[in-house]
Structures are given as structure tokens and as C-alpha cells.
Amino acid sequence: MSELQGSTNDFINQLVVKAIEKKKKNQQTLANKLKPRLEHVLFSQFDVLETIESHNQKTTLYRLAKKDEPEKQICCKVLNSEQPEHIQDMFVAEATHLEVAQHPSIIDFIKLGNEFDRPYFMYKWAEGESVAEKLTRHKYKSFRHDHIAWLIYQLAGALEYIHTKGICHLDIKPSNIIICEDDSIKLIDFGAAQYINDSKEYNEASLSYASPKYIESGKAVPQDDVYSMALLACALFNGYSDNNDWKSLLQQRKRPHTIPKTVWNLLRLVVTKPRTHGLTPISFAQALAHIDINVMQGSHNAPLFTQLRNADLVLRKSSKYDVFRLGRFKYLEASLAACLCLVTFTVLLKSFAFTAADNNAVSLSDTSSRIKPAQAATFLSQPPWEIENALDNNSSDVVSLAPYREAVDVQNSQLRIWYGQEQEELKKERLSQVNQFTELDSIHKDMIILRDYLDRNVVLSSSVD
């Protein structure tokens, strides 16, 4: 009888415990509902025009307009609740990189804050259309060559600037470039940005446009952004299609008719040598602008900009005496010219056969003495990709190219000697820069904590803020 009574008491005690737990849970739920949230503060001061949830559901982006001034629109990116510590660190790092990288072609940063244990940062809304939206709208169509060159030139200016600040964007793709109403561009989304030669435990990257070397190493260098620019340019010249694997396209031997030959050679150089192509963003944009505007098929290209009718100031006009550009000839004329060259070469080869029998082939050392120093200097002053293309040209005479090869070898040997002499100093300089960026990042985080402390204690007035 006592055992039955004991089990009954245990059952009643369990019911009481469960009832108490349920009551506490209901009280906690009610308290959470009544607890002020960051969204309550935002919605009291702004009208919400749009709410965008990130694909990984870690952040929420609010497009806001001031209640009294609806023409002033901003974006507020908020970290969602109960995120792990490394996600919070990445969120603060994104805001920090954006604040450091302020440039006319980069979205305008406003502030970074932390309210109700929710970090957030604000930046100005850029009215316009993303390049991805334009590519989708003009599917299967390439864009005007002069407009592409102008877009890449604006983007290169922004990337060149942030590289001087020690930051790599690492997420250059069509959806992260906004073309504004005045035809300027704004680069957005610094979520994947890193300091040069820095590495993170958790990295973000768009596999369709990221450099393979960055994916392998996890460390960022400026050449990784140039690699992404090359794939972006390929997308603009070729247009969206059912297969948007630009890396595979550029590794093929056959050149699409929508991409000019000079651009094709440049893009292939960057893709085949992701970090050894020797190009900065500006030099890449300048090389890309070497497009013959006289042979552009403007009627078949979709407009990239709305107001900009002609951006050929960044392009070069090819000389009408440039005999190596056969694109201006018809196929029949090109075939006749090739036949004439072949006949002439055959006659000259027979005429020199007897001389070659008596006098041995001219040695490379003798040939090298036939070029003047000014000729060698002019040849070496060309961009690296043009020198490489000239030396790899199978249609040129090997003997005539020998002195230029020798000059290139001498130059490379001298550069290796200079690099060997200055290598230690360069390593020290790089290490010093990395340490400076690390210290600056730490100082900036301390300033954010200090600012948050002062805000919470009402030390800073609104006018000072």
C-alpha cells in the first residue's frame, strides 16, 4: 500500500514540475515578445521598402526610407539572432572592410553599430540595375564593346584603390556591380573581402568567378580580383547562355566571334596564369581597351548603359596600315593575300638556297648584332603579354626573332639578380604591411567597442554622433 502511495506522489510531483516549467517557458516567450528589438527602432524611424533575406539566412537586408524624407534611402544589414561567434566576426569584418574601402565607385558606408545585442551596419542605397539583371534581360546577346571597356575601367579604378588599402574584394561578379542612373557603377557586398596575404578560418567565395589559387590557398592577393575581372569581361562580351562556365570557355582553342582577338588573348593569359600574369586592375583595363572600334558590330550589341552613347574614349583606333589585322578584309581578299605571301616566300627560299650552301646558317649571336639598341628597348617596353605573343608567333621567322629572345632573356636575368638582392627587404616590407593591417583591424574593433560603450552610457550626444 505504501509503495502505491509513493508512486502516486512521484507522478503528482512530475506533473507539478512540468506545469512549473511550462509556466516559465510561457513567461520567457512573453518576455521575448515584449523585449525591444532592433527592428522596432528601425521601423519607428524609417519606412521599410524592401526586405531581403540572405541565401544562408544569417543576415537580413532592409531597404529603408526616412519617414519625413522619402527620397533619402539607405540599406541596413542586420545580423540575425543567435548566430555563432565566427559569423559575428565575419559580419563586423565586412563592415570594417567596406568602411576602409570608400571610393566613388564603391557603395557609400554610413555607420556600424550594435543595438540590443544585434550588430548592424548601414550604407546608402544605389538606385540602378545590377549587371546580372542586365545580362539576364539581354540573354544570348553580348554588350557594346565600348561600354564594356568603360565599365571595366571604372571597376578597375575601385579595385586599384582598395588594393592600396591592403584589401581584396574576392567576390567580383555581375550581381555585385550596380549600374546607377547616371551610368556610374557601385561595387557592393564585401562579405568575402580579406586583407592581402591574410587568411581566415571561414572563407566565402563564388566558385564561378573566384580564382583557383585563392580557393586552394585561402590567402588573398590582388591578382585574384584581376582573375575575376577577366571572367566578368568574358560574360559581358559573350552574353549569358545555357552554359556559363567561363573558365572552360577561355581554355578552349576556338575563339568565339563575339570576343575580339586582342581581348581573347588577354583573357586567356589571365585564366591560364591566375597569379603570374603580371597585370594590375588598371593595366588589365587599359589592355582590354585595345579594341578596334572600326570593326565593332554595334548594331548587334545590347547597350550596357542607358545615357552613355559612346564610351570609345577608353578605346584605341587601330591604324589602317596595321597589316596584321585581317579582320577588315573579306575572306577572299585574305586568301589571295595569303597565297601571294606563300609564292613570294617560296621564290625567296630558292634564291637563298645557293647562298646558304656556301655560307652556313647565320648564327643567333651574329643576328643579334644586327638589331639596334633602340629596337630592343622599344620591343622590351611593350606589355608582357604582347611580348609573349610576338615570341610565340609561329608565322614569324625564328632567326629574326632570336635577337629579341636574347634581349628578353638578358632582361629577365637582370630582374632575377635584382630580385635576389632585394628579396629579404621585400619580405620584411610585406610582413610589416601585414602587421600594420592586423593592428589597424584590432584598433578599429576596439573603437567599435568603445563607441558602443559610450552610446549605451549616453556619453555621446546625437550632434556629436
CORUR-V258793 format. One record per pair of residues at least 4 apart in sequence whose ideal C-beta (glycine too) atoms are under 6 Angstrom apart, sorted by the first residue. I is the first residue (numbers start at 1). GAP is how many residues later the second one is. D is the distance in Angstrom with one decimal. If there is no record, write none. Layout:
I:GAP:D
I:GAP:D
//
This chain:
36:4:5.5
37:79:6.0
38:77:4.8
38:78:5.3
38:80:4.4
39:4:5.8
42:4:5.7
46:18:3.7
47:18:4.8
47:20:5.9
48:14:5.8
49:14:4.6
49:16:5.6
50:13:3.9
51:11:5.8
52:9:4.2
53:7:5.6
54:4:5.7
54:5:4.6
58:22:5.9
58:25:6.0
58:29:5.7
59:18:5.7
59:20:5.7
60:18:5.1
61:14:6.0
61:16:5.1
62:14:4.7
63:12:5.6
64:10:5.4
64:12:5.9
65:5:4.6
65:8:4.9
66:6:4.9
73:52:4.0
74:48:5.4
74:50:5.8
74:51:5.8
75:48:5.5
75:50:5.3
76:44:5.8
76:46:5.0
77:44:5.7
78:42:4.5
79:4:5.7
79:12:4.8
79:40:5.0
83:4:4.2
83:5:5.9
86:116:5.6
91:28:5.7
94:96:5.1
94:97:4.9
95:17:4.4
95:26:3.9
96:348:5.5
97:4:5.9
97:70:5.4
97:93:4.6
97:96:4.1
98:11:5.0
98:92:4.5
99:10:4.7
100:65:5.4
101:5:5.7
101:61:4.2
101:64:5.9
101:66:5.4
102:7:5.9
103:55:4.9
103:58:4.8
105:49:5.3
105:52:6.0
105:53:3.8
105:80:5.4
106:52:5.3
106:81:4.9
107:16:5.0
107:19:6.0
107:79:5.0
107:81:4.9
108:15:5.9
108:16:4.0
109:14:5.2
110:12:4.0
110:13:5.6
111:11:5.4
112:9:4.3
113:7:5.8
114:5:4.8
114:338:5.0
126:52:4.6
126:54:5.7
126:60:4.2
127:54:5.7
128:50:4.7
128:51:5.1
128:52:4.1
128:53:5.8
129:4:4.9
129:5:5.9
129:50:5.7
130:45:5.4
130:48:5.5
131:43:3.9
131:46:4.6
132:42:3.7
132:43:4.0
135:39:5.6
135:105:4.6
138:164:3.9
139:101:5.0
140:99:5.7
141:98:5.0
141:161:4.4
142:95:5.4
142:96:5.9
142:97:4.4
142:116:4.4
142:159:5.7
143:4:5.6
143:5:5.4
143:93:5.1
143:158:5.6
143:159:5.4
143:161:4.4
144:157:4.1
145:146:5.0
145:151:5.0
146:165:4.4
146:166:4.5
146:169:5.7
147:157:3.7
147:158:5.4
147:164:5.7
148:88:4.7
149:139:5.9
149:140:4.5
149:165:4.9
149:166:5.7
150:161:3.5
150:164:5.7
152:81:5.9
152:133:4.9
152:136:5.5
153:132:4.5
153:161:5.2
154:31:4.8
156:4:5.9
156:125:3.8
156:126:5.1
156:129:3.8
158:29:5.3
159:66:5.1
159:122:4.1
160:121:4.7
160:122:5.0
162:5:4.5
163:59:4.5
166:29:5.3
166:30:5.2
166:271:4.8
167:26:5.6
168:26:5.7
168:52:3.9
168:56:5.9
168:57:5.6
169:24:5.4
169:56:5.6
170:22:4.5
170:50:5.7
171:5:5.8
171:18:5.9
171:21:4.1
171:35:5.7
172:53:5.8
172:56:3.6
172:57:5.9
172:60:6.0
173:33:5.2
173:36:4.5
176:12:5.3
176:13:4.6
177:8:5.7
178:8:4.4
179:6:5.7
180:4:4.9
183:122:4.4
183:124:5.1
183:125:4.6
191:13:5.7
192:12:4.2
192:13:5.8
194:4:5.1
194:26:4.2
195:242:4.5
197:22:5.6
197:237:5.6
199:19:4.8
199:20:4.9
203:15:5.6
205:5:4.1
206:4:5.7
209:19:4.6
209:22:5.0
210:4:5.7
210:5:5.6
211:13:4.1
211:16:4.0
211:63:4.9
213:61:4.8
213:62:5.1
214:10:4.5
220:4:5.8
223:52:4.5
226:53:5.4
226:55:5.9
226:58:5.3
227:43:5.9
227:47:5.0
230:37:4.9
230:40:4.0
231:15:4.5
234:4:5.8
234:12:4.4
234:33:5.6
235:11:6.0
237:21:5.5
237:22:4.6
238:18:5.7
238:20:5.3
250:17:5.4
250:18:5.5
250:21:4.5
255:9:4.6
259:4:5.4
259:5:4.9
260:31:5.4
262:28:5.0
265:124:5.9
266:21:5.2
268:4:5.9
269:8:5.4
269:116:4.8
270:7:4.9
273:4:4.5
278:106:4.9
279:4:4.9
279:5:4.5
289:25:4.6
289:26:5.1
290:26:5.5
291:24:5.2
292:26:4.0
293:19:5.0
293:22:5.1
295:32:5.4
318:4:5.3
318:7:5.9
326:8:5.0
329:4:4.3
329:5:4.5
352:4:5.8
355:4:5.9
362:4:5.3
362:5:5.5
364:38:4.2
367:32:5.8
367:35:5.3
367:36:5.5
368:35:3.8
368:38:5.1
371:4:4.7
371:5:5.9
371:32:4.6
376:31:4.4
379:25:5.3
380:31:5.8
382:4:4.4
382:5:5.2
396:5:5.5
401:4:5.9
419:4:5.9
422:4:5.6
454:5:4.1
454:6:5.0
460:4:4.9
460:5:5.4
//
